[in-house]
Amino acid sequence: MIVAFLGFCLIAQSTHADDIFFDPQLLGYAGKSYIGPQDPEYHSYDSALREYLVKRIHERFGITLDPKTYSGFDLLEIEALLKCKKPEEPADTLLKMFPKYW
């Protein structure tokens, strides 16, 4: 039983540990709800989300994006599409689908 338990612990530890989302800056916003986009707390959350995602996209895919150009939710979608795109497909075609915020 001990060997089975240790084997389970090793398998659980090695499964996609890099995909776990533990950014201390964003964990403070976990579980909060906002009135809407006009809520100042929402602006603070969206800004932190943008900064984190731009950094993560740059580290994983080598693409530099401006956090002021896209919304936080657009950046989440961009990251998901970059994971699914073909290696020979240029990232510019994906980025053209998203509206830019000024």
N, C-alpha and C positions, 0 to 999 in steps of 0.2 A: 504494500500500500504506500509506503514511503517513497519508493522508486516511482510509482505512478504519479504521486502528488508532485514530486520534484520535476518529473517530465512535463506535467501540465503547466507548472510555473514557468519553465523554460520556454515552452511553446507560446504561452500567453505573453511573455515578456518580449519575444521576438516578432510578434505580429504587428507590422506597420506602426511602430513607435513614432516614426517621423510624421505621421498624419494626425497625431493627437494635437488638439488645439488648446494650448495652455499659455496664452499671452497674459501676463499679469495686468497689463494696461487695460485689456478688454474684459477680464474676469470681473472687474468692478461693476460692469454693466449687465452682468448675467441676471436674468429673471426680472429685469425692470421693464415696465411698459411706459409708453410715451403717448401724449395726447395727439401728436402729429408731427409733421416736419417743422412746424413753427416752435416746438418745444426746445428751449435752450439745452436741456440735457440730451435731447436727440442729436443736436448739432455736435455736441461734445463726443457722443458715442460714434457718430458717423465719421467724424474727423479721425478718431483713434483707429477705427476699422479701416479707413482708407490708408492711413500710414502703414499699418501692419500688413495689409494685403499687397501694397506696392512693394514693400520690402520682400515679402515672401515670393511674389511673382518674379522679382529680379533675381533672387537667389536660386529659384528652381528652374526658370526658363531663360534667364539672361535678358529679359525684356525690361527696359526702363520706362516706367509710366509716371505721369504727374498725378499725385493724389488729388489735386484740385480739378482735374479734367473729368474724372468719372465718379459716380456715386459709389458708396460702399457696396451696395447690392450689385451694381454693374461689375465691379471688380471681382466679386465672388463668381459671377457668371463667366467673366473673361477667364478666370483661373480654371474653371471647370472645362471650358471649351479648349483651352490650351492643353489640358491633360488629354483630350480626345482627338486633337488634330493630328493629321498625318505629318511625319517628319519633313517631307518635301513641301508641304503647304505653308505659305508665308503667313506670319501672324498678322500682318497688316490687313488682310482680307477679313479677319475676325474682328479686329478693332474698328473697322469702318461700320459695323452693324450697330455700334453703341453711340447714343447721343453724347455729346460733350457738354459738360456743365462749366460755366465760367464763374 
